[in-house]
């Protein structure tokens, strides 16, 4: 059962977190292109698509910590420091996505789609910064999952 849970956890991480990471990373550059060419419906469509990918895969991403907790419980490592840190970083990454990235993407999308509502000058740069933090958090969690410092399961 542990191998099944771990397999689903890893697959969920690849399938759910990967698209969010890529789409969120592409959004600031697409925002800059949309701002440089106001009224371009194609650029607005790109932003809508990227934002939708982020929203949908963020919801699907709930499976990652759910199966991660089940796997950790099955392995008996829920109290191990590397896993506790990973869970905290995962929660921080989720909060960054839900509280910082998605609302700002929606704000940009609304402003660009309205074409008469200005986008604050710093918003694309801040969105890029938040996305970078999100990606760094997930990279750190991935390293912790592979290295497992202090784990009794071996690395």
C-alpha positions as CSV (number, residue, x, y, z in Angstrom):
1,X,0.0,0.0,0.0
2,X,2.9,2.4,0.8
3,X,4.3,2.0,-2.7
4,X,0.9,2.8,-4.2
5,X,0.4,5.9,-2.0
6,X,4.0,7.1,-2.8
7,X,3.4,6.6,-6.5
8,X,0.1,8.5,-6.5
9,X,1.8,11.3,-4.4
10,X,4.7,11.6,-6.8
11,X,2.4,11.5,-9.9
12,X,0.1,14.1,-8.3
13,X,3.1,16.3,-7.6
14,X,4.3,16.1,-11.2
15,X,0.8,16.4,-12.8
16,X,-0.5,19.1,-10.6
17,X,2.4,21.2,-9.4
18,X,4.3,21.2,-12.7
19,X,1.6,23.0,-14.8
20,X,1.0,25.6,-12.0
21,X,4.7,26.3,-11.8
22,X,5.0,26.7,-15.6
23,X,1.8,28.7,-16.1
24,X,2.5,31.0,-13.1
25,X,6.0,31.6,-14.4
26,X,4.7,32.5,-17.9
27,X,2.1,34.9,-16.6
28,X,4.3,37.9,-15.8
29,X,5.9,37.9,-19.3
30,X,2.5,37.5,-20.9
31,X,1.3,40.4,-18.8
32,X,4.1,42.6,-20.1
33,X,3.3,41.6,-23.7
34,X,-0.4,42.4,-23.1
35,X,0.5,45.8,-21.6
36,X,2.7,46.5,-24.6
37,X,-0.1,45.8,-27.1
38,X,-3.3,47.1,-25.5
39,X,-6.5,45.8,-27.1
40,X,-4.9,42.6,-28.4
41,X,-7.5,39.9,-27.8
42,X,-4.9,37.2,-28.3
43,X,-2.8,38.5,-25.4
44,X,-5.9,38.6,-23.1
45,X,-6.7,35.0,-24.2
46,X,-3.2,33.9,-23.2
47,X,-3.6,35.5,-19.8
48,X,-7.0,33.9,-19.3
49,X,-5.6,30.5,-20.2
50,X,-2.6,30.8,-17.9
51,X,-4.8,32.0,-15.1
52,X,-7.2,29.1,-15.6
53,X,-4.4,26.6,-15.7
54,X,-3.2,28.0,-12.3
55,X,-6.6,27.9,-10.7
56,X,-7.6,24.4,-12.0
57,X,-4.3,22.8,-11.2
58,X,-4.1,24.5,-7.8
59,X,-7.4,22.7,-6.9
60,X,-6.0,19.4,-8.3
61,X,-2.8,20.0,-6.3
62,X,-4.7,19.4,-3.1
63,X,-4.0,15.7,-3.8
64,X,-0.3,16.2,-3.4
65,X,-0.3,16.9,0.4
66,X,-3.2,14.5,0.9
67,X,-1.4,11.6,-0.5
68,X,1.9,12.9,1.0
69,X,0.3,12.7,4.5
70,X,-1.0,9.2,3.8
71,X,2.4,8.1,2.6
72,X,4.1,9.6,5.6
73,X,1.7,8.0,7.9
74,X,2.2,4.6,6.2
75,X,6.0,5.0,6.5
76,X,5.7,6.2,10.1
77,X,7.7,9.3,9.4
78,X,5.1,12.1,10.1
79,X,7.1,13.4,13.0
80,X,10.5,13.4,11.2
81,X,12.0,16.9,10.9
82,X,12.5,16.8,7.2
83,X,8.8,15.9,6.6
84,X,7.6,18.5,9.1
85,X,9.7,21.2,7.3
86,X,8.4,19.9,3.9
87,X,4.8,20.1,5.1
88,X,5.3,23.7,6.4
89,X,6.9,24.7,3.1
90,X,4.1,23.1,1.2
91,X,1.6,25.1,3.2
92,X,3.6,28.2,2.6
93,X,3.7,27.5,-1.2
94,X,-0.1,26.9,-1.2
95,X,-0.7,30.1,0.7
96,X,1.6,32.0,-1.7
97,X,-0.4,30.6,-4.7
98,X,-3.8,31.2,-3.2
99,X,-3.3,34.5,-1.4
100,X,-0.7,36.3,-3.6
101,X,-0.4,34.8,-7.1
102,X,-4.0,34.0,-8.1
103,X,-5.6,37.2,-6.8
104,X,-2.9,39.3,-8.6
105,X,-3.3,37.3,-11.8
106,X,-7.1,38.0,-11.6
107,X,-6.4,41.7,-11.0
108,X,-4.1,41.9,-14.0
109,X,-6.5,40.0,-16.2
110,X,-9.4,42.2,-15.2
111,X,-7.4,45.4,-15.9
112,X,-6.0,44.1,-19.2
113,X,-9.4,42.9,-20.4
114,X,-11.1,46.2,-19.5
115,X,-8.4,48.0,-21.4
116,X,-9.3,51.3,-19.6
117,X,-8.4,50.1,-16.2
118,X,-4.6,50.7,-15.6
119,X,-2.4,48.0,-14.2
120,X,-0.2,49.3,-11.4
121,X,3.4,49.6,-12.7
122,X,4.9,47.3,-10.1
123,X,2.2,44.6,-10.3
124,X,3.9,42.4,-13.0
125,X,7.2,42.6,-11.2
126,X,5.6,41.7,-7.8
127,X,3.7,38.9,-9.5
128,X,7.0,37.5,-10.9
129,X,8.6,37.8,-7.5
130,X,5.8,35.9,-5.8
131,X,5.9,33.3,-8.5
132,X,9.7,32.9,-8.0
133,X,9.1,32.4,-4.3
134,X,6.4,29.8,-5.0
135,X,8.8,27.9,-7.4
136,X,11.7,28.1,-4.9
137,X,9.5,26.7,-2.1
138,X,8.4,23.8,-4.3
139,X,12.1,23.2,-5.4
140,X,13.1,23.1,-1.7
141,X,10.3,20.6,-0.9
142,X,11.4,18.4,-3.8
143,X,15.0,18.4,-2.6
144,X,13.8,17.5,1.0
145,X,11.7,14.7,-0.4
146,X,14.7,13.2,-2.3
147,X,17.4,13.8,0.3
148,X,15.3,13.2,3.5
149,X,18.0,14.4,6.0
150,X,17.8,12.4,9.2
151,X,15.2,10.0,7.7
152,X,15.2,6.5,9.0
153,X,13.9,5.2,5.6
154,X,17.3,5.9,4.0
155,X,18.1,8.1,1.1
